[in-house]
Amino acid sequence: MKRLLIALAIVAAGCGQTTGQSSPTPSSASTASQSGSSIDPSAATPIAVTVKDFSLDPADITANGSAVSMAVTNAGPTIHNVTVRNATGAVVMATKNLREGESETITASIPAGTYTVLCTLPGHESLGIKGSLVVAP
């Protein structure tokens, strides 16, 4: 068990050192819209999402309406991000890489459907930072 924890710490430390290599975070991740159409950020109440070593809380998120907003906080000692991808794998919204205690609110106009939510840093999804976002009309 101790070796597993040490191995996880080494992987996590290495992930924190990769800047810009593996994070497909779009440069406009925290802007009002990822799809090009302008939305009013106040139109959506932010959904609180906590990312930590190695889980996403809540793992399954439901949003009503196309204006989706998430207030993401990293509560773990490892750098994490929260990225939302559509069925084709395209990033529809994402936070920057957040250090321990950092937060970011992201808002986008997203069509109704089911999306994948994950941390895109190497190995983090397979360690449990994954979930879903269902956008209801």
N, C-alpha and C positions, 0 to 999 in steps of 0.2 A: 504494500500500500504506500509505504514511504517513497519507494522508487517511482511509483506512478505519479505521486504528487510532485516529485522533483522533475520528472519528465514533462508534466503539464506546465510547471513553472518555467522550464526552459523553452518550451514551445510558445508559451504566452509572452515571454520576454522577447523572443525572436520576432513574434508577430508585431509587437509594439515598435520594433526597429524598422519595419518595412513601411517607408513613407511613400505613398503614391503608387507603389508597384502593383498592388493587388486590389486596391479599392476602386471599384468602378463608379464611385460617387461622382455624379455630374457636378460641374462647377456651379450650377445654379440650384443645388439641392435644397437650400433653405429659402428660396424665393417663393413667391405666391403660387407659381404654377410650373409644373414640369411639362405639360402638354401644349404649351404655347398659348392657351386661352387664359385670360386674366380672370382671377377669382378674388373675391373679397375674403381675406384671411379671417375676418370676424364672422363669416358665414358658417364656420365650423367650430364647434367646441373641441379643443384639443383633447385627445385621448391620452391619458398618462401611460407611458410604456417605460419599464425599467429593464435595462440590459445589465447582466452581471456574469460572473464566472460560474457556470456556463449555461445560462438560461435567459429566457425572454419572458417577462411578466407584464401583461398576459401573453400567452403563446398564441391564442386565437382571438383575433380582434374583429369586431363588427362595427362598421360605420354606416350611417344612414345618409344618403344623398351623395352627390359627386364631389362636394368639397370635403376633403379628408385632411385632418390635422392631427399630428401626433407630437406630444411633448415627451421627448426621450431623455432619460437620465441614465448615465453609466454609474451603477452602484458597486462595480467590481474594481479590483486593483489593476486589471488589465485593460488596455485600450480596446474599445469596441465601436462598432457603428451599427446602425439599423438601416437596412436597405429593403425596399419593396420592389419586387419584380413581377412583371405580367407573365402570362402563359408562354410567351416566346422567349422569356429571359431578359427582356429589356427592362432597364431600371426606370421606374416611374417616379420614385422619390427616395431620397437617402439623406442621412445625416453625414456630417464629416466624421472622421475618427475622433471619438471622445475619450478623454482621459478620465481617470477616477474622479467622480463628483461633477463632471461637466454635463451640461444639458443643452439641448437644441430642440426648437420646435420647427417642424417641417409641415408644409401645407401644399396640397396639390389638388387639381381637378382630375378625378379618376373615374372612368366609366364603371358602371355596375359590373361586378364579377368577383372572382376569387384570385387572390394574389399570394405570392410567397414572401414572407418576411424573414430576414436572416442577417447575420453579421457576415460580411464578405471577407474578413481577414482569414488567412489560411488556417484551416482546421476548426474554426469556431462553429461553423454550421454542424459539422459532424460531432462536435462535443456537446451540442444541445441548444445552440442559439439559433432557433428556427421556429417558425410558426406560420400562421396564415392571416390574411386580411380579407374579409368579405365585405364588399361594398354593395349595400342594398340600394335600390333606386329610391 
